[in-house]
């Protein structure tokens, strides 16, 4: 398997049972139609996951400049968002699923990008020169703490305790203070992040349309988006913690970082 083949193109369906099968198979699916409001997206999430839900916080708007995640200091629509894991401000207790429902798409740009972290691990493990990285990603603890947020000193690839692998690509992965071999940790991080970027560049792109919702396994996939032109483009993001999450954070929750700051 090549890193370049680790992108994901989700199927589109109107059948909830088919959607659940596709989510299990490839980590993502697009469902239609739903009511793409905050309430409508959360209601769909509640119906879709049902009794499996352990936490379903308020949704967050996704639009130019962000809302609670980042301040509107400068436009971000002209930049590609790198593929990443959502909710890493909550440290190791990030949500295991996410939904993005489309209110308004941009005619030009704004395509979504999905990369399969499990396939990247397989590709690294099958490469004789990089197999050590695949093993190290599960063993070597690094600092994945978002500045000012919940602490995370853990491997990039974890286990949820029930056999489900958790992979993570964040904005601030670095060797831990006092690491025994910080140079090796830095190289491991570099290879991982480079692999995600390479997979992102060749991944198929797709555009959510109004009335559609992307359901994605946030432990398995990393997602990004292409630059876009229409500043009215908007989606609703909803994070979900299910019975397969590592643990629900003992904090107030939202589908953004408003409550994730470290407490003194």
N, C-alpha and C positions, 0 to 999 in steps of 0.2 A: 504494500500500500504506500502511496506517495502522499506527502503533506498536501500537495496541490489538490488532491481529491477529497479533502475532508470537509468541504462545504455542504450545506443542506438546503434543498429546495422542498419546502413543505407542501403537502397536498392540500387542496381546498375541499371541504365537505360540508354538507348540511345535516349529516347524520351524527348524533352525539356518540353512538357506539363505535362508529368508524373512526371518529376523532380520537377516542380513547385508545383504540388499537394503533393508530398512526403515531400518537404521542409516545406510546410504549416502544414502537419499532424504531423510530428515527429521532425522537426527542422534540418534535414540533409538528404542529398542524395549524391550518387556518380554517376557522369555522365561520359560516355565514348562514343567515343574517342574524345580527343581534342589535339591540338598541345601544348605540355607542355613546352613552352618557356614563358618568361615574356610577350612578345607581344601577344602570343597566348592565354595565360590565361586571360589577360586584355580584349582581343577581345571577348572571350567567355563570360566574365562577362558583358561586354557592351551589347552583344546580348541577354543574359539571362534576365537581369533586365531592359534593355531598358530605357524608359522614367522615370522610377522610380529612376534612379541614380542621386544623388546629388553631389557625389565626388567619383572618381575612380583613386586613386593615383598610382604612379609607384610601381611595385611589388618588393618583397625582396626575396633573396635566403634563403632557410632554409637548413642548412647543419651543419656538426660538428663544434662546436665552435661559430656558428652564424656569423653575418656580422655587421650590425650597432647596433643590440640590445645588444650584449655582445661581449667582446673581446676574442680573441683566446688565453687565458691564460692557459687553461687546457681543455682536452678532455671532452665532455659532453655526448658522445654516450653511455658510460657505465652506465649512470644514467637514470632512468625513469623520464620523464617530468611530474610533477603533473598536473592534470586537472585544467585549468585556463581559464579566459576570455582574449581574445586578445585585444591589443590596449589600455590597461588601463593607459598607460603613458599620454594619452589625457584626463585623468580624466573622468568626467561624459559623455564626448562627444566621447566615444569610438565607433568604427564602429559597425553597426548593423548586418553586414554579413561578412563572410570571405570565401576565396577559397584557397585550397591547391592543386596544381597540381603536379603530380609525374614525375620527370625526370628520376630518378634512385632509385630503392628500394634496401634494404639490404636483401640478402637471409636469413639471420638470424636476427630476431628482427625488431624493427622499426614499430611495429603495432600501429595503431591509437586507441585512446580511447575517447568515447564521453559519457557525463553525462548530463541528462536532469534536469536543475535547476527548472523547473516548477513542475516536479514530486517530486523533493526533498521537495519543499515547501508544496505540498499536503501531503507528508508523515509526515512531521513535524507537520502540522496542525491537522492531524488525531491522533496524539499521545498525550494522555492527559497530560503527563509530559513535553512535548516539544512544545505544541501548543503556549505557550507564545513566543517562539523563532520565529515561523512563523510570528506572529504579529509584534514582535520587529524588524525583518529584514526589514519591510516596513516603520517603524516609527523612529527608533533611528539612528541619524546621527553619523557616525564614520569617521575617517581619512583614506582615501583610496589613498592618494597621493603617487605615486612612487617617491622615493627620487630624487630631482632635476627636476621633471617633472611637469605637469599641476596639480594644486591644486584640490582636491576632498574631500569635507566634506559633506557627503550625506549618505542616507541609502543604504545598500547592495542591496535591491530590490526597484527599482524606477518604475515610470510610464512615458512613453514617451509623455504623454499629449493626446494621442489618443487611450488609452486603451491597449497598448502593454506593458507588464511587462518586465523590464530590470533586470536581475540578474547578479551578479558579484562575481568572486573569483579571487583575486589578490595575489601577493606575500607579500604585505605590508598593510594588513588591521589591524587597531588598534583603541582603544578608542581615541576619539578626545581630544585635550588639553582642559581642563576646563569642561569635561563631568560631568553631574550631578551625574551619577552613573557609574563610569568607570569599577567597578567590574562586574556589570550586563552586560555592553557592551562587556567586555572581554569574559564572558561566552557565550554570544550570538555568537560572532565571532568564538569561539572555537567549538561550536556545529555545526555551519554552515560549517566550514572548515573540521571538522571531518566527517560530513555527506557526503560531496563531495568526500572525500578520500575513505570512505567505499563504496560508489557507484562505484567509479573508480576501486576498487579492484575486484569487481564482474562483472563489465561491459564486454560485449563481445568485443573482439579485432578484428580488421580487418586491412589488409595491402593494401594500395594504390599501384597500379601497374602503370608502365609507360603508359601514355596515358589516365589516369584517373584523375578526379578532384573531390575533396570533396567540397560541398557547404554546409555551416553551418550557422545557425542562432546564431549569437554571443551575442544576448540579452538573449537567452534561454539556449543554450548549453555551456558547458565547455569542453575543449578538452585537451588531453595529448598524450604522446606516450611512448611505451616501449623502453628499451635499445636496442641497435643494434650493429652489428659488422663492417659492410662495411662503411668505412669512406668516400666513394664516394657517399653515399646516398644523394640525393638532391631533394628538392621540390621548387616550387615557391609559395609564399604567396601573396595574393592580398586582401586588405581590401576594403570594399564597404560601403559607406554611402548612404542610400536610402531615399525616401520620408517618411519613417517611423522612421528615426533616431530622437533622441532627438534634435540634432542640429549638423551642420557641424562645426568643430573647425575653428576659424578665424586664421589659421596658415598655413604655408606650410605643405603639407601632403605627407606621404609615407606609405608604408605598413610595417613600422618598426618605431623605436623611434627616428630616426635621426633628426627630426624637432620638437620633442615634449618637449624639455627642457623649463623649466620656464624662463621667461624673467625678467631681473632685472628692 
